[in-house]
């Protein structure tokens, strides 16, 4: 059966292509709808006025009449749609008026007739469609239809094809989801029927990549079903060229030699301070890289105490990585030599390629690399750091604090912000990698590697775009169950992809698609650079929560209110404190304090009150995470609070009770030292902010859900 429908649609699309058209007529759209089980009203194509009268009579009620012309895409603009026509006389008049309007709109348009269609009952209008996104390929869209879709732009996207469950999840992902359940006493719509329309459209575009857009707008949803009043199908002008892909094994093999090399050649190595080739050599040597370092420079015999080679082909033995520190115009010829030497990785620091308009020069080096099987990192990058190998292959400042965070950036400036943040916060990193123009290696290659790298516990990526969104999603889905992936996507406010023609296409702005599909992949999206860095630093520190119940314990009522707001803003659940637990907390707080949630112990309490309430929060298995609000007093100074909190958390950890604990410290400058002390001991603490600690906790929860470690979706 599935094969039959594919053959029917294939034959139709071939005919449309042969006629030089990209837009299907309404009757052709119905052929596709019928083949894929997409519910549409009964309709017939009337080639003359008598046929129109006959068809209208057969439907036995009001009808919609629409012009059918391969040359008129926007039927309403042409005056080619009349709704609610009933009776032979009105049908005749409408037929003539529609044809006259169409001829006035475009005198040369081919008119095949007038479509006579059953008038659907009133219901909730929704839109179902699909567009071809430049990053993610075929995506399916759902939102409120009619006028609302253009006003509210309340629409959600998923990669096509979607499963029945994914289609159903889209109904809950729009802001106006509650409307579908019925409001003010109205019955809810048939959710399954809408989800089926979404799923079938997604399967259609997955089966036929040449379909650029599908638009069902509106779909009339009622308690009895969901029927598309109109189906519009547009074919792509041309198919994008296939991107070269690598298997997971191929990626891991080349990435292992890049990130764990035994031998590095520096092409353009120099003895002259101030040159990039000098800085790269100094960093490699001073950083303590234990492997071989081979300078390559045709004008030198010795560079920084090491034998220099005229060409990389003269270097003895195998080389894992060639780092380029020469001007762009010399890269191609040197890359040919790297290929002859069978070096698997080239790190291209030089700028002067696509980012300056030199697209042909970049295409040339990509072609050379593909011919020789070389993977390219860059060009236009600061280099990269692989700390567990003591490898600092960059012309920027060195960094050697080993840890579990892998950081990548498309921009050199952002890369250096990452470096400074890591140093000042003492964040241990497994790698910092520049991606630049991403002529070859990109985020999905790095994600595949870091997902397997035992030194990496969390991956954070700054990116401006993705070359292959589907490959990234595949890599993210393989990685997220094991470790968190944080993404800072720049360009949130760009006008976005203005896909022509359909409502679905016009609404498919870059950022809306990125937002939904990154969420679908389980990726944590950071709103800004500082948040990305803080999430990356904190997520490996915090234990994974075992449930949704969050309790706030605070010494300041004002902080408690702000912390409560932050909990709600980050999609977390303030626990409803049961009576027995409420009574237990009340034993430790003064009569003028407040139990409930937040638990307000008041500001004048001694350290013992903080300790007793924190102990209770950790002890009770119904509580899954603690948010602490500290207020600086002389009764309980900052370091006293920090030491007691760290001691209690460590004691419970030794007993096998691990819960995420975050803290907001308000006070004089001593709270900064107290926060650092807490952070180093597994309590994520920040001075002068109630938002940041809860945002970090929210990120941990989002990852835990995406990784399947908690109930609910991501």
C-alpha positions as CSV (number, residue, x, y, z in Angstrom):
1,X,0.0,0.0,0.0
2,X,2.8,2.4,1.0
3,X,4.6,1.6,-2.3
4,X,1.4,2.3,-4.3
5,X,1.0,5.7,-2.8
6,X,4.6,6.6,-3.5
7,X,4.3,5.5,-7.1
8,X,1.1,7.6,-7.5
9,X,2.7,10.7,-6.1
10,X,6.0,10.1,-8.0
11,X,4.1,10.0,-11.3
12,X,2.2,13.2,-10.5
13,X,5.4,15.1,-9.5
14,X,7.2,13.9,-12.6
15,X,4.3,15.3,-14.7
16,X,4.4,18.7,-12.9
17,X,8.2,18.9,-13.4
18,X,7.9,17.9,-17.1
19,X,5.5,20.9,-17.5
20,X,8.1,23.2,-16.0
21,X,6.0,24.0,-12.9
22,X,6.9,24.1,-9.2
23,X,3.4,24.7,-7.8
24,X,0.7,22.1,-7.8
25,X,-2.9,22.9,-8.5
26,X,-5.6,22.2,-5.9
27,X,-6.8,19.0,-7.6
28,X,-3.2,17.8,-7.8
29,X,-2.8,18.6,-4.1
30,X,-5.9,16.5,-3.5
31,X,-4.3,13.5,-5.3
32,X,-1.4,13.8,-2.9
33,X,-3.7,14.2,0.2
34,X,-5.6,11.1,-0.8
35,X,-2.5,9.1,-1.3
36,X,-1.2,10.0,2.2
37,X,-4.5,9.9,4.0
38,X,-4.4,13.7,4.7
39,X,-8.1,14.5,5.4
40,X,-9.5,17.1,3.0
41,X,-13.1,18.0,2.1
42,X,-15.0,16.4,-0.8
43,X,-14.3,18.4,-3.9
44,X,-14.5,18.2,-7.7
45,X,-13.0,20.2,-10.6
46,X,-15.7,21.9,-12.7
47,X,-14.5,22.8,-16.2
48,X,-17.8,24.6,-17.0
49,X,-20.7,26.2,-15.2
50,X,-23.1,23.3,-15.6
51,X,-20.6,20.9,-14.0
52,X,-20.2,23.3,-11.1
53,X,-24.0,23.3,-10.5
54,X,-24.1,19.5,-10.7
55,X,-21.2,19.1,-8.2
56,X,-22.6,21.7,-5.8
57,X,-26.0,19.9,-5.8
58,X,-24.2,16.6,-5.1
59,X,-22.6,18.0,-1.9
60,X,-26.0,19.1,-0.8
61,X,-25.2,22.3,1.1
62,X,-23.1,25.5,0.9
63,X,-19.8,25.1,-1.0
64,X,-16.5,26.9,-1.4
65,X,-15.5,27.7,-5.0
66,X,-11.9,28.4,-6.0
67,X,-10.1,29.1,-9.2
68,X,-7.8,26.3,-10.5
69,X,-4.8,27.7,-12.4
70,X,-1.1,26.6,-12.4
71,X,-0.3,30.2,-12.9
72,X,-2.2,31.7,-9.9
73,X,-0.6,30.7,-6.6
74,X,-2.5,33.1,-4.4
75,X,-6.1,32.4,-5.2
76,X,-7.6,34.9,-2.7
77,X,-5.5,37.8,-4.0
78,X,-6.8,37.1,-7.4
79,X,-10.5,37.2,-6.2
80,X,-10.6,33.5,-7.0
81,X,-12.2,32.2,-3.8
82,X,-15.9,32.5,-2.8
83,X,-17.1,30.9,0.4
84,X,-20.7,29.7,1.3
85,X,-22.2,29.5,-2.2
86,X,-25.6,27.7,-2.2
87,X,-28.2,27.1,-4.9
88,X,-27.9,26.8,-8.7
89,X,-28.2,30.5,-9.4
90,X,-25.6,31.5,-6.9
91,X,-23.2,28.7,-8.1
92,X,-23.5,30.0,-11.8
93,X,-22.9,33.6,-10.7
94,X,-19.9,32.6,-8.6
95,X,-18.4,30.5,-11.3
96,X,-18.5,33.4,-13.8
97,X,-17.2,36.0,-11.3
98,X,-14.3,33.8,-10.2
99,X,-13.2,33.2,-13.9
100,X,-13.6,36.9,-14.7
101,X,-11.6,38.0,-11.6
102,X,-8.8,35.5,-12.5
103,X,-8.6,36.8,-16.1
104,X,-8.5,40.4,-14.8
105,X,-5.7,39.4,-12.3
106,X,-3.6,37.7,-15.0
107,X,-4.8,37.7,-18.5
108,X,-2.3,35.1,-19.6
109,X,-3.0,32.6,-16.8
110,X,-4.1,29.1,-17.8
111,X,-7.5,28.4,-16.3
112,X,-8.3,24.7,-15.8
113,X,-11.6,25.3,-14.1
114,X,-13.2,26.0,-10.8
115,X,-12.9,23.7,-7.8
116,X,-16.2,23.0,-6.0
117,X,-15.5,22.0,-2.4
118,X,-17.6,21.0,0.6
119,X,-17.9,23.9,3.1
120,X,-16.4,22.6,6.4
121,X,-18.2,23.2,9.7
122,X,-16.9,25.9,12.0
123,X,-14.0,24.8,14.3
124,X,-10.6,25.8,15.6
125,X,-8.4,26.8,12.7
126,X,-4.8,25.5,12.9
127,X,-2.0,25.3,10.5
128,X,0.0,22.2,9.6
129,X,2.9,22.5,7.1
130,X,6.5,21.7,6.2
131,X,9.4,23.7,4.9
132,X,12.9,23.0,3.9
133,X,15.1,24.7,6.4
134,X,18.7,25.5,5.1
135,X,20.2,24.1,8.3
136,X,17.9,21.2,9.3
137,X,16.3,20.2,6.0
138,X,12.7,19.0,6.1
139,X,10.9,20.3,9.2
140,X,7.3,20.0,10.0
141,X,5.4,22.9,11.6
142,X,2.2,23.3,13.6
143,X,0.4,26.4,15.0
144,X,-2.8,28.2,15.3
145,X,-4.2,29.0,11.9
146,X,-6.2,31.7,10.2
147,X,-5.5,35.3,11.2
148,X,-4.0,34.2,14.6
149,X,-1.0,32.6,13.0
150,X,0.2,35.8,11.5
151,X,-0.6,37.9,14.6
152,X,0.8,35.6,17.3
153,X,3.4,33.7,15.3
154,X,2.6,30.9,17.8
155,X,4.2,28.0,15.9
156,X,6.4,25.0,16.7
157,X,8.8,22.9,14.6
158,X,10.2,19.4,14.5
159,X,12.5,17.4,12.2
160,X,10.6,15.4,9.6
161,X,9.5,12.7,9.7
162,X,7.9,12.7,13.2
163,X,6.5,9.8,15.2
164,X,2.9,9.8,16.4
165,X,4.2,10.8,19.9
166,X,6.4,13.6,18.5
167,X,3.4,14.9,16.5
168,X,1.2,14.8,19.6
169,X,3.9,16.7,21.6
170,X,3.7,19.6,19.1
171,X,0.2,20.3,20.2
172,X,1.4,21.1,23.7
173,X,4.4,23.1,22.5
174,X,2.6,26.2,21.3
175,X,1.9,29.0,23.8
176,X,-1.9,28.7,23.0
177,X,-2.1,25.0,23.6
178,X,-4.9,25.4,26.1
179,X,-7.3,26.6,23.3
180,X,-7.2,23.1,21.8
181,X,-8.6,21.6,25.0
182,X,-11.7,23.8,24.8
183,X,-12.2,27.1,26.6
184,X,-15.3,28.7,28.1
185,X,-17.3,25.5,28.0
186,X,-16.5,24.7,24.4
187,X,-15.5,21.1,23.6
188,X,-11.9,20.3,22.9
189,X,-10.7,19.4,19.4
190,X,-9.8,15.9,18.3
191,X,-6.1,16.0,19.1
192,X,-5.2,12.7,17.6
193,X,-6.7,13.8,14.2
194,X,-4.5,16.9,14.2
195,X,-1.4,14.9,15.2
196,X,-2.2,12.5,12.3
197,X,-2.3,15.4,9.8
198,X,1.1,16.5,11.1
199,X,2.6,13.0,11.0
200,X,1.3,12.3,7.4
201,X,2.6,15.6,6.1
202,X,6.0,14.9,7.7
203,X,6.1,11.4,6.0
204,X,5.2,12.9,2.7
205,X,8.1,15.4,2.7
206,X,10.5,12.7,4.0
207,X,9.5,10.4,1.1
208,X,9.8,13.2,-1.5
209,X,12.8,15.5,-0.8
210,X,12.0,17.6,-3.9
211,X,8.9,18.9,-2.2
212,X,10.1,22.3,-0.8
213,X,6.9,23.3,1.1
214,X,3.5,21.9,2.1
215,X,0.9,24.2,3.5
216,X,-2.4,23.0,5.1
217,X,-4.0,26.3,6.1
218,X,-6.4,26.3,7.6
219,X,-7.0,22.9,9.0
220,X,-10.4,23.0,10.7
221,X,-10.2,21.0,13.9
222,X,-13.4,20.0,15.7
223,X,-14.3,17.4,18.4
224,X,-15.0,15.0,15.5
225,X,-11.8,15.3,13.5
226,X,-9.4,17.6,11.6
227,X,-9.8,18.4,7.9
228,X,-7.5,20.6,5.7
229,X,-9.6,23.2,3.9
230,X,-6.7,23.8,1.6
231,X,-3.5,22.0,0.6
232,X,-0.7,23.8,-1.2
233,X,2.4,22.0,-2.4
234,X,5.5,23.7,-3.9
235,X,8.5,21.9,-5.4
236,X,12.1,23.0,-5.0
237,X,13.7,24.8,-7.9
238,X,16.8,22.5,-7.4
239,X,18.1,20.1,-4.9
240,X,21.1,21.1,-2.8
241,X,24.4,19.2,-3.5
242,X,24.9,16.3,-1.2
243,X,27.3,17.1,1.7
244,X,30.3,14.8,2.2
245,X,29.7,12.7,5.3
246,X,31.8,10.5,7.4
247,X,30.9,7.5,9.5
248,X,31.1,7.7,13.3
249,X,34.2,5.4,13.2
250,X,35.9,7.7,10.7
251,X,35.2,10.8,12.8
252,X,36.5,9.2,16.0
253,X,39.6,7.9,14.3
254,X,40.6,11.3,12.9
255,X,39.5,13.2,16.0
256,X,41.6,10.9,18.2
257,X,44.7,11.8,16.3
258,X,43.7,15.5,16.4
259,X,43.0,15.6,20.1
260,X,45.6,13.1,21.3
261,X,48.5,13.5,18.9
262,X,51.9,12.0,19.2
263,X,53.5,14.3,16.6
264,X,52.7,17.9,15.5
265,X,54.2,19.9,12.6
266,X,54.1,23.7,12.6
267,X,54.0,25.0,9.1
268,X,55.3,28.6,9.2
269,X,57.2,28.1,12.5
270,X,59.3,31.1,13.3
271,X,62.1,32.4,15.6
272,X,60.8,35.9,15.3
273,X,58.8,37.1,18.3
274,X,55.4,38.6,17.3
275,X,54.9,36.1,14.5
276,X,52.0,33.6,14.8
277,X,54.4,30.8,14.0
278,X,56.6,31.8,16.9
279,X,53.7,32.0,19.4
280,X,52.4,28.5,18.3
281,X,55.9,27.0,18.8
282,X,56.4,28.7,22.2
283,X,53.0,27.5,23.4
284,X,53.6,23.9,22.3
285,X,57.0,23.8,23.9
286,X,56.2,25.8,27.1
287,X,52.9,23.9,27.5
288,X,54.8,20.7,28.1
289,X,53.5,18.7,25.1
290,X,55.3,15.4,25.4
291,X,55.0,14.4,21.7
292,X,57.2,15.4,18.9
293,X,57.2,19.0,17.7
294,X,58.5,19.6,14.1
295,X,58.9,23.2,12.9
296,X,58.6,23.7,9.1
297,X,60.2,26.7,7.5
298,X,62.1,26.7,4.2
299,X,64.3,29.6,5.4
300,X,65.5,28.2,8.7
301,X,67.6,25.3,10.0
302,X,66.8,25.6,13.6
303,X,63.7,27.1,15.3
304,X,63.6,27.5,19.1
305,X,66.2,24.8,19.6
306,X,64.6,22.2,17.2
307,X,65.6,21.1,13.8
308,X,63.5,22.9,11.1
309,X,62.4,21.2,7.9
310,X,62.2,22.9,4.4
311,X,58.9,21.0,3.8
312,X,56.5,18.9,5.8
313,X,57.3,16.0,3.5
314,X,60.9,16.0,5.0
315,X,59.7,15.4,8.5
316,X,60.6,11.9,9.6
317,X,58.0,9.4,10.8
318,X,54.2,9.8,11.1
319,X,52.7,13.2,11.9
320,X,49.1,13.5,13.4
321,X,48.5,17.2,13.0
322,X,49.8,20.0,10.8
323,X,49.2,23.4,12.3
324,X,49.3,26.2,9.7
325,X,50.7,29.6,10.6
326,X,51.3,31.0,7.1
327,X,49.4,33.5,5.0
328,X,46.2,32.3,3.2
329,X,47.7,32.5,-0.3
330,X,50.3,29.8,0.6
331,X,48.0,27.4,2.3
332,X,46.9,25.4,-0.8
333,X,50.4,24.4,-1.9
334,X,51.4,23.5,1.7
335,X,48.2,21.5,2.1
336,X,49.2,19.4,-1.0
337,X,52.4,18.5,0.8
338,X,50.5,17.6,4.0
339,X,48.4,15.3,1.8
340,X,51.5,13.7,0.3
341,X,52.8,13.1,3.8
342,X,49.4,11.4,4.7
343,X,48.8,13.7,7.7
344,X,45.2,13.2,8.7
345,X,44.5,16.7,10.3
346,X,45.3,20.3,9.3
347,X,44.6,23.1,11.8
348,X,44.3,26.3,9.7
349,X,44.9,29.4,11.8
350,X,45.2,31.9,8.9
351,X,42.4,34.2,8.0
352,X,41.7,35.6,4.5
353,X,39.3,32.9,3.3
354,X,35.4,32.9,3.0
355,X,35.1,35.4,5.9
356,X,36.7,38.0,3.7
357,X,34.9,37.0,0.5
358,X,37.6,34.6,-0.7
359,X,35.2,31.7,-1.3
360,X,37.1,30.3,-4.2
361,X,40.3,30.1,-2.1
362,X,38.4,28.2,0.6
363,X,36.8,25.9,-1.9
364,X,40.2,25.1,-3.3
365,X,41.6,24.0,0.1
366,X,38.5,21.9,0.8
367,X,38.9,20.1,-2.5
368,X,42.6,19.4,-1.8
369,X,41.8,18.1,1.6
370,X,39.0,15.8,0.3
371,X,41.3,14.5,-2.4
372,X,43.9,13.5,0.2
373,X,41.6,12.5,3.1
374,X,42.7,15.4,5.4
375,X,40.2,16.8,7.9
376,X,40.4,20.6,8.2
377,X,39.9,22.6,11.4
378,X,39.3,26.2,10.5
379,X,40.4,28.3,8.7
380,X,40.3,31.6,10.6
381,X,40.8,30.2,14.1
382,X,42.8,30.8,17.2
383,X,43.8,27.1,17.2
384,X,42.9,24.6,20.0
385,X,43.8,23.4,23.4
386,X,43.8,19.7,24.5
387,X,44.7,20.1,28.1
388,X,45.0,16.4,29.1
389,X,47.7,16.1,26.4
390,X,49.4,19.3,27.6
391,X,48.7,20.5,24.0
392,X,48.4,24.3,23.4
393,X,48.3,24.7,19.6
394,X,47.4,28.3,19.5
395,X,48.9,31.8,19.2
396,X,46.8,33.0,22.2
397,X,47.6,32.8,25.9
398,X,48.2,29.3,27.2
399,X,45.8,27.4,29.5
400,X,46.6,24.2,31.4
401,X,43.9,23.7,34.1
402,X,42.7,20.2,33.4
403,X,39.0,19.3,34.0
404,X,35.9,18.0,32.5
405,X,34.5,20.8,30.5
406,X,35.0,20.9,26.7
407,X,34.3,24.4,25.1
408,X,34.1,25.3,21.4
409,X,33.5,28.6,19.7
410,X,33.1,29.8,16.1
411,X,34.6,33.1,17.0
412,X,38.1,33.9,18.2
413,X,36.9,36.7,20.5
414,X,34.4,34.4,22.2
415,X,37.1,31.8,22.5
416,X,39.3,34.2,24.5
417,X,36.3,35.1,26.7
418,X,35.9,31.4,27.4
419,X,39.6,31.2,28.3
420,X,39.5,34.2,30.7
421,X,36.3,32.9,32.3
422,X,37.9,29.4,32.8
423,X,41.0,30.9,34.4
424,X,39.2,33.3,36.7
425,X,36.7,30.7,37.9
426,X,39.3,27.9,38.0
427,X,37.2,25.9,35.7
428,X,39.0,22.8,34.6
429,X,38.7,22.1,30.9
430,X,39.3,19.1,28.7
431,X,39.6,21.2,25.5
432,X,39.0,24.6,24.0
433,X,38.6,24.4,20.2
434,X,38.2,27.2,17.6
435,X,36.0,26.4,14.6
436,X,36.1,29.6,12.6
437,X,34.8,29.1,9.0
438,X,34.0,25.4,9.5
439,X,35.3,24.5,6.1
440,X,35.2,20.9,7.2
441,X,35.3,19.9,10.9
442,X,32.3,21.3,12.7
443,X,30.2,20.9,15.9
444,X,28.9,17.4,15.1
445,X,32.4,16.1,14.6
446,X,33.5,17.6,18.0
447,X,30.3,16.4,19.7
448,X,30.9,12.9,18.5
449,X,34.4,13.0,19.9
450,X,33.6,14.7,23.2
451,X,30.6,12.3,23.7
452,X,33.1,9.4,23.9
453,X,36.0,11.3,25.5
454,X,36.4,10.0,29.1
455,X,38.0,13.3,30.2
456,X,34.9,15.3,29.1
457,X,31.8,15.6,31.4
458,X,30.0,18.6,29.8
459,X,30.2,20.2,26.4
460,X,29.5,23.9,25.7
461,X,29.4,25.3,22.2
462,X,29.1,28.8,20.9
463,X,27.9,28.8,17.3
464,X,26.5,31.2,14.7
465,X,25.2,28.5,12.4
466,X,25.2,24.8,11.8
467,X,26.4,23.4,8.5
468,X,24.4,20.2,8.9
469,X,21.7,20.5,11.5
470,X,20.7,16.9,11.1
471,X,24.2,15.6,11.7
472,X,24.4,17.8,14.8
473,X,21.0,16.5,16.1
474,X,22.2,12.9,15.6
475,X,25.4,13.6,17.5
476,X,23.6,15.4,20.3
477,X,21.0,12.6,20.7
478,X,23.9,10.1,21.1
479,X,25.7,12.3,23.6
480,X,23.0,13.8,25.8
481,X,22.1,10.5,27.6
482,X,25.7,10.4,28.8
483,X,26.6,14.1,29.4
484,X,25.0,17.6,29.0
485,X,25.4,19.6,25.8
486,X,25.0,23.4,26.2
487,X,24.7,25.6,23.1
488,X,24.8,29.4,22.7
489,X,23.3,30.1,19.3
490,X,24.2,33.6,18.2
491,X,22.0,35.5,15.8
492,X,18.7,35.1,17.7
493,X,17.2,38.3,16.4
494,X,18.1,37.9,12.7
495,X,15.2,38.4,10.4
496,X,15.4,34.6,9.6
497,X,14.8,32.6,6.5
498,X,12.1,34.2,4.5
499,X,10.8,31.1,2.7
500,X,8.6,32.4,-0.1
501,X,5.0,31.8,-0.6
502,X,3.4,29.9,2.2
503,X,2.3,30.9,5.7
504,X,4.4,28.0,7.1
505,X,7.5,29.3,5.1
506,X,7.1,32.9,6.2
507,X,6.9,31.8,9.9
508,X,9.9,29.5,9.7
509,X,12.4,32.1,11.0
510,X,15.9,30.7,11.8
511,X,15.7,31.1,15.5
512,X,12.2,29.5,16.0
513,X,13.4,26.4,14.1
514,X,16.7,26.3,16.0
515,X,15.0,26.7,19.4
516,X,12.5,23.8,18.9
517,X,14.9,21.4,17.2
518,X,17.7,22.0,19.7
519,X,15.2,21.3,22.4
520,X,14.0,18.2,20.5
521,X,17.7,17.0,20.5
522,X,17.9,17.4,24.3
523,X,20.4,20.3,24.0
524,X,20.4,23.0,26.7
525,X,20.2,26.4,25.0
526,X,21.9,29.2,26.9
527,X,20.4,32.7,26.5
528,X,23.8,34.4,26.6
529,X,27.6,33.9,26.8
530,X,27.8,34.2,30.6
531,X,25.0,31.7,31.0
532,X,26.7,29.2,28.6
533,X,29.9,29.4,30.6
534,X,28.1,29.2,34.0
535,X,26.1,26.2,32.9
536,X,29.2,24.5,31.6
537,X,31.0,25.1,34.8
538,X,28.2,24.1,37.1
539,X,26.6,21.1,35.5
540,X,29.4,18.7,36.3
541,X,29.5,19.9,39.9
542,X,25.8,19.4,40.6
543,X,24.4,15.9,41.3
544,X,21.5,14.7,39.1
545,X,18.2,15.3,40.9
546,X,16.0,12.3,41.5
547,X,12.7,14.2,41.4
548,X,10.9,17.5,40.9
549,X,10.5,18.8,44.4
550,X,12.5,21.9,45.0
551,X,12.6,23.6,48.5
552,X,13.9,27.1,49.2
553,X,15.5,27.7,52.6
554,X,16.2,31.4,53.1
555,X,17.3,33.8,55.8
556,X,15.8,36.8,54.0
557,X,12.1,37.0,53.0
558,X,12.9,39.3,50.0
559,X,15.4,36.8,48.6
560,X,12.8,34.0,49.1
561,X,10.3,35.9,46.9
562,X,12.9,36.4,44.2
563,X,14.1,32.8,44.4
564,X,10.5,31.6,44.1
565,X,10.1,33.7,40.9
566,X,13.3,32.3,39.5
567,X,12.1,28.7,40.3
568,X,8.9,29.4,38.3
569,X,10.8,31.2,35.5
570,X,13.1,28.2,35.0
571,X,10.3,25.6,34.8
572,X,11.0,24.1,38.2
573,X,8.4,23.0,40.8
574,X,8.3,24.4,44.3
575,X,7.3,21.5,46.5
576,X,4.0,21.6,48.3
577,X,5.2,21.0,51.9
578,X,3.2,18.2,53.6
579,X,2.0,19.0,57.2
580,X,4.5,16.6,58.9
581,X,7.4,18.2,57.0
582,X,6.1,21.7,57.7
583,X,5.9,20.9,61.4
584,X,9.4,19.5,61.3
585,X,10.8,22.8,59.8
586,X,8.8,24.9,62.4
587,X,10.8,23.3,65.2
588,X,13.9,25.0,64.0
589,X,12.6,28.5,63.1
590,X,11.4,31.3,65.3
591,X,7.6,32.0,65.7
592,X,7.9,35.1,63.5
593,X,9.6,33.0,60.7
594,X,7.6,31.2,58.1
595,X,7.5,27.5,57.2
596,X,5.8,26.5,53.9
597,X,8.0,27.0,50.8
598,X,10.1,29.1,50.9
599,X,11.1,28.2,54.4
600,X,12.0,31.6,55.9
601,X,14.2,31.2,59.0
602,X,14.7,35.0,59.2
603,X,18.0,36.9,59.3
604,X,18.9,37.0,62.9
605,X,19.3,33.2,63.3
606,X,22.5,31.6,64.5
607,X,24.5,29.0,62.4
608,X,22.7,26.2,64.1
609,X,19.3,27.1,62.5
610,X,20.8,27.1,59.0
611,X,22.5,23.8,59.7
612,X,19.3,22.1,61.2
613,X,17.1,23.2,58.3
614,X,19.6,22.2,55.6
615,X,20.0,18.8,57.3
616,X,16.3,18.3,57.3
617,X,16.1,19.3,53.6
618,X,18.8,16.7,52.7
619,X,17.4,14.0,55.1
620,X,13.8,14.0,53.8
621,X,13.6,11.8,50.7
622,X,10.6,13.7,49.4
623,X,12.8,16.8,48.8
624,X,14.9,16.5,45.6
625,X,16.8,19.8,45.4
626,X,17.6,22.7,47.8
627,X,17.9,26.4,47.0
628,X,19.6,28.3,49.8
629,X,19.1,32.1,50.3
630,X,21.8,33.5,52.7
631,X,21.7,37.0,54.2
632,X,25.0,38.4,55.6
633,X,24.7,39.0,59.4
634,X,27.3,39.2,62.1
635,X,25.4,36.4,63.9
636,X,26.1,34.0,61.0
637,X,29.0,35.4,58.9
638,X,29.5,34.4,55.3
639,X,32.4,31.9,55.8
640,X,30.6,30.3,58.8
641,X,27.6,29.7,56.6
642,X,29.8,28.4,53.8
643,X,31.7,26.0,56.0
644,X,28.7,24.6,57.8
645,X,26.8,24.1,54.5
646,X,29.8,22.4,52.8
647,X,30.3,20.2,55.8
648,X,26.7,19.1,56.0
649,X,26.5,18.4,52.2
650,X,29.8,16.4,52.4
651,X,28.5,14.4,55.3
652,X,25.3,13.4,53.5
653,X,27.3,12.6,50.3
654,X,29.4,10.2,52.3
655,X,26.1,8.5,53.4
656,X,25.1,8.2,49.7
657,X,22.6,11.0,49.8
658,X,23.4,13.4,46.9
659,X,21.0,16.2,46.0
660,X,21.7,19.4,44.0
661,X,22.2,22.3,46.3
662,X,22.5,25.9,45.0
663,X,22.9,29.0,47.0
664,X,22.4,32.8,46.6
665,X,24.5,34.9,49.0
666,X,23.5,38.5,49.7
667,X,25.9,40.6,51.7
668,X,29.2,42.5,51.8
669,X,32.2,41.5,49.8
670,X,33.1,38.6,52.1
671,X,30.2,36.6,50.4
672,X,32.4,36.3,47.2
673,X,35.0,34.2,49.1
674,X,32.2,32.2,50.7
675,X,30.7,31.4,47.2
676,X,34.1,30.3,45.9
677,X,34.6,28.0,49.0
678,X,31.1,26.5,48.4
679,X,31.6,26.0,44.7
680,X,34.8,24.1,45.2
681,X,33.0,21.8,47.5
682,X,30.0,20.9,45.3
683,X,27.5,23.7,46.2
684,X,26.9,26.0,43.3
685,X,26.8,29.4,44.9
686,X,26.7,33.0,43.6
687,X,27.0,36.4,45.3
688,X,24.5,39.3,44.6
689,X,22.1,37.3,42.4
690,X,19.0,35.2,43.0
691,X,18.5,34.4,39.3
692,X,21.8,32.7,38.4
693,X,21.9,29.8,40.9
694,X,18.3,28.8,40.0
695,X,19.0,29.1,36.3
696,X,21.9,26.7,36.7
697,X,19.7,24.3,38.6
698,X,17.1,24.6,35.9
699,X,19.7,23.7,33.3
700,X,20.6,20.6,35.3
701,X,16.9,19.6,35.4
702,X,16.5,20.2,31.7
703,X,19.5,17.9,31.0
704,X,18.2,15.2,33.4
705,X,14.9,15.2,31.7
706,X,16.4,15.1,28.2
707,X,18.7,12.2,29.3
708,X,15.7,10.2,30.5
709,X,16.8,10.4,34.1
710,X,13.6,12.2,35.3
711,X,10.0,11.8,34.1
712,X,8.6,14.3,31.6
713,X,10.0,15.8,28.4
714,X,12.8,18.2,27.9
